[in-house]
Amino acid sequence: MRQIKIGNTNFTGSAVALGIMRMSQLTVDEAVKTLETARETGINYIDSADIYGHGKSEKIFGQAFAKSALNRDDFYIQSKTGIFEEPALNYKTTRYDFSKKHILSAVDGILSRMKIDYLDSLLLHRPDALMDPDEIGAAFDELQTAGKVRHFGVSNFNPRQVDLLQSGISQQLLINQLQFSIMHTGPIDFNIHTNMTDERSIDHDRGILDYSQLHHMTVQAWSPFQYGQIEGNFIGNPQFPEVNATLQKLADSKGVSKNAIAAAWILRHPAKIQVIIGTMTPDHIFDSARGADINLTAQEWYDLYLAAGNDLP
């Protein structure tokens, strides 16, 4: 599989990564098959978060990884923290927490559940309105010095938030994980509608893709096959006939699945985006991963953009 550079560093990761949010729904043996299939397709990047399955996804991963024939060096493993769930309230999210105490405790929990000694990267999951860059910097320094985390990044941050956090830490933030797909095009719509007064000309994200390119941050696209935030899958969904017809036409012409074309659409963007797929089904992993080997033309890319209900002014 094609590799992409992660941040402004000398290491690379697979263009398609495996997100394990749904691994909590698998048995250990099923998870072994999922991980081994991912590796066979060329995926060498695992994405998690401490809240996935309320921690169960990481537990299943740890058990499956230990049972598999895979080695720690087979994967670049990252997780996210900062969303606090209250078990007494049925795991309701009650706050975002970037305190040093919470970050350090969360990483220890992640490592224990995943049965590994270190994370290749740790991301702060969603912006905490009370974040103190200096306090976060102290936590990052302690984690890096202890060998528990090698690199750091963020998720769902806008450029000013990245700058604010970067002001208090010594490590370079390498990653920003964002929702981006054919059916979630806000980060590029406003660019296309520059100097217009319609709704799509509004910049909700403060130019996050442009910022990421300028600052050599790797963007990781979550929910690449979803519409809305977590409403459902748009691929094969009768609510979206035009985009599915265009996906099918391109899939047929290139001998791959519609999922592969949807992944290839994201990968075509010059920001060198990494696609995080969340399927746990081996066949779907194989199909989606093939998108890393598909090069869409500019016209094919725009055909899909328009088929998704977007316009060109």
Stockholm file with secondary structure:
# STOCKHOLM 1.0

chainA/1-313         MRQIKIGNTNFTGSAVALGIMRMSQLTVDEAVKTLETARETGINYIDSADIYGHGKSEKIFGQAFAKSALNRDDFYIQSKTGIFEEPALNYKTTRYDFSKKHILSAVDGILSRMKIDYLDSLLLHRPDALMDPDEIGAAFDELQTAGKVRHFGVSNFNPRQVDLLQSGISQQLLINQLQFSIMHTGPIDFNIHTNMTDERSIDHDRGILDYSQLHHMTVQAWSPFQYGQIEGNFIGNPQFPEVNATLQKLADSKGVSKNAIAAAWILRHPAKIQVIIGTMTPDHIFDSARGADINLTAQEWYDLYLAAGNDLP
#=GR chainA/1-313 SS CCEEECSSSSCEEESEEEECGGGGGSCHHHHHHHHHHHHHTTCCEEECCTTGGGGHHHHHHHHHHHHSSCCGGGCEEEEEECEEEEGGGTTEEEEECCCHHHHHHHHHHHHHHHTCSCEEEEEECSCCTTCCHHHHHHHHHHHHHTTSEEEEEEESCCHHHHHHHHTTCSSCEEEEEEECBTTBCHHHHHHHTTTCCSGGGCCSSSSHHHHHHHTTCEEEEECTTEETTTTEECTTCTTCHHHHHHHHHHHHHHTSCHHHHHHHHHHTSTTTCEEEECCCCHHHHHHHHGGGGCCCCHHHHHHHHHHTTCCCC
#=GC SS_cons         CCEEECSSSSCEEESEEEECGGGGGSCHHHHHHHHHHHHHTTCCEEECCTTGGGGHHHHHHHHHHHHSSCCGGGCEEEEEECEEEEGGGTTEEEEECCCHHHHHHHHHHHHHHHTCSCEEEEEECSCCTTCCHHHHHHHHHHHHHTTSEEEEEEESCCHHHHHHHHTTCSSCEEEEEEECBTTBCHHHHHHHTTTCCSGGGCCSSSSHHHHHHHTTCEEEEECTTEETTTTEECTTCTTCHHHHHHHHHHHHHHTSCHHHHHHHHHHTSTTTCEEEECCCCHHHHHHHHGGGGCCCCHHHHHHHHHHTTCCCC
//
